[in-house]
Amino acid sequence: MKELVVRPKRSGDEGGAKLRKALTVPTGRKTATRRVVGPGLPELDGLEASIGPSGEWRITAEVKLPRADELPGMAPVVLLDVRSGTRPRLDWAELVAVDGCRIEDGMLRFTPGARRAVFSGSTDVTSHPVRTALTRLVLELRAGKGE
């Protein structure tokens, strides 16, 4: 009866070795696979912001541009930083192209061949839900209309 119930003994450790070899990830370094990246989008690279005499945010931003023949228009969107919930969006009172771009209907259009662009602007105080001194600013560049 004991021979029917006892598990048969395996010869050596060959079953475990085969399984271990099949499950082991090779550690040898081979040539690294390169990630294919698309043409890229303009990226906010620098931001200077201060509060103006009327309580508006005065902003100067630098945008790093990828190498591309044609870049999509980007909408600069000004938001207030909040702890929770949706960030309130502020309106622009003024938006000015300084270098490497132009403004068309509130959109940044970049000069072909430029590697950097600079724009400045100020927010509309009437769109501020609270006093500017009590807020923190977030600036985003959104492709398209910025909705």
Number of C-alpha atoms within 10 A of each C-alpha: 5 6 7 7 7 8 8 8 6 8 7 8 8 10 10 10 11 10 10 11 10 9 9 8 8 8 6 6 6 7 6 6 6 6 6 6 6 6 12 12 18 22 16 18 13 11 15 10 17 15 14 13 8 9 17 22 24 16 20 18 18 19 20 16 22 17 15 13 10 13 19 15 23 22 21 22 19 21 19 18 16 13 6 6 7 10 14 13 16 20 15 18 14 12 21 16 18 16 15 20 21 19 17 12 9 18 22 26 20 25 17 14 14 16 15 19 23 22 21 18 20 23 21 16 18 12 14 19 12 11 10 18 11 6 14 12 16 15 17 14 19 19 17 12 13 14 7
